[in-house]
């Protein structure tokens, strides 16, 4: 049976899991976003060159992920051909033409996606994407 991320995980997705936060009552901003790693990154880099474009591209990625019905890595590659599929259900997405990287852990059967890292390409080079 195909698990739809858009339906199965959306409630969890909106309640912190996407942002790598435990299920909790965390305050959200005026756009309904939780203060997870991506939001913290954007807040701490607000004046950086290109950050507005990165935010815009992240929002596009987020809209695609919310509607996605990824049941396997091939489905991810179909919607994001430049994504890198790693072991243990990890996927690296390029944001803003590879200037930024987003590492997500996916559990295809459960329909859950958890963002484990968001940062510049240089910051990404300093982490182990398979274990972050």
C-alpha positions in Angstrom: 0.0 0.0 0.0 1.3 3.4 -1.0 1.8 5.8 2.0 1.0 9.4 1.2 3.3 11.9 3.0 0.7 14.5 2.3 -2.0 12.7 4.3 -0.3 10.3 6.6 2.4 12.5 8.0 1.0 16.0 7.6 -0.3 16.2 11.1 3.0 15.1 12.5 4.8 17.2 10.0 3.0 20.3 11.2 3.7 19.4 14.9 7.5 19.5 14.8 8.7 16.2 13.2 9.6 17.8 10.0 11.8 20.3 11.9 13.5 17.5 13.8 11.8 18.5 17.1 10.0 16.0 19.4 6.3 16.1 19.4 5.6 19.0 21.6 3.7 22.2 22.2 6.2 24.5 20.6 5.2 28.0 19.7 5.0 28.7 16.0 5.7 31.9 14.1 3.1 34.0 12.2 3.4 31.6 9.2 2.8 28.5 11.3 6.5 27.4 11.3 8.1 25.7 14.2 11.6 26.8 15.4 13.4 23.8 14.1 16.8 23.7 12.5 15.7 25.4 9.2 13.9 28.2 10.9 16.8 28.7 13.4 19.2 28.8 10.4 17.2 31.4 8.6 16.8 33.5 11.7 20.5 33.4 12.5 21.5 34.3 8.9 18.9 36.9 8.2 21.3 39.4 6.7 23.4 37.0 4.7 23.7 37.4 0.9 21.2 35.1 -0.9 19.3 34.1 2.2 16.0 35.5 0.9 16.4 33.4 -2.2 17.3 30.4 -0.1 14.1 30.9 2.0 12.0 31.1 -1.2 13.6 27.9 -2.6 13.1 26.1 0.8 9.4 27.1 0.7 9.1 25.6 -2.7 10.8 22.4 -1.5 8.5 22.3 1.5 5.4 22.7 -0.6 6.5 19.7 -2.8 7.4 17.6 0.3 4.0 18.3 1.8 2.2 16.9 -1.3 4.7 14.1 -1.9 3.7 10.5 -2.0 7.2 9.0 -1.6 7.1 5.2 -1.1 10.7 4.6 -2.0 13.9 6.4 -3.1 12.9 6.3 -6.7 9.8 8.4 -6.0 12.1 11.0 -4.3 14.4 11.0 -7.4 11.3 11.4 -9.7 10.3 14.7 -7.9 13.9 15.8 -7.1 16.3 14.4 -9.7 19.3 16.0 -8.1 18.7 14.7 -4.7 21.3 12.3 -3.3 19.9 9.1 -1.8 22.1 7.8 1.1 21.9 4.8 3.4 19.5 4.5 6.2 16.7 6.4 4.5 18.7 9.6 4.4 18.3 12.0 1.4 20.3 15.2 0.6 18.3 17.8 -1.2 19.9 20.8 -2.9 18.4 24.1 -2.1 19.0 27.3 -4.2 21.1 25.7 -6.8 23.2 23.6 -4.4 24.2 26.7 -2.4 22.4 25.1 0.6 21.8 21.5 1.6 19.0 19.9 3.4 19.5 16.4 4.9 16.3 14.5 5.7 15.6 11.1 7.2 12.7 9.4 5.6 10.7 6.5 6.8 8.8 5.6 3.6 6.4 3.1 5.1 5.3 5.4 7.9 5.2 8.5 5.6 7.5 10.5 7.9 10.2 12.9 6.9 12.5 14.5 9.6 14.9 17.3 8.7 18.2 16.5 10.3 20.4 19.3 8.9 20.1 22.5 6.9 23.0 24.7 6.0 25.3 26.1 3.4 27.3 23.7 1.1 30.4 24.6 3.1 28.7 23.7 6.4 27.4 20.5 4.9 30.9 19.5 4.0 31.8 19.5 7.7 29.1 17.0 8.7 28.5 13.3 8.2 25.1 13.3 6.4 24.6 9.6 7.0 24.6 10.0 10.8 23.5 13.6 11.5 
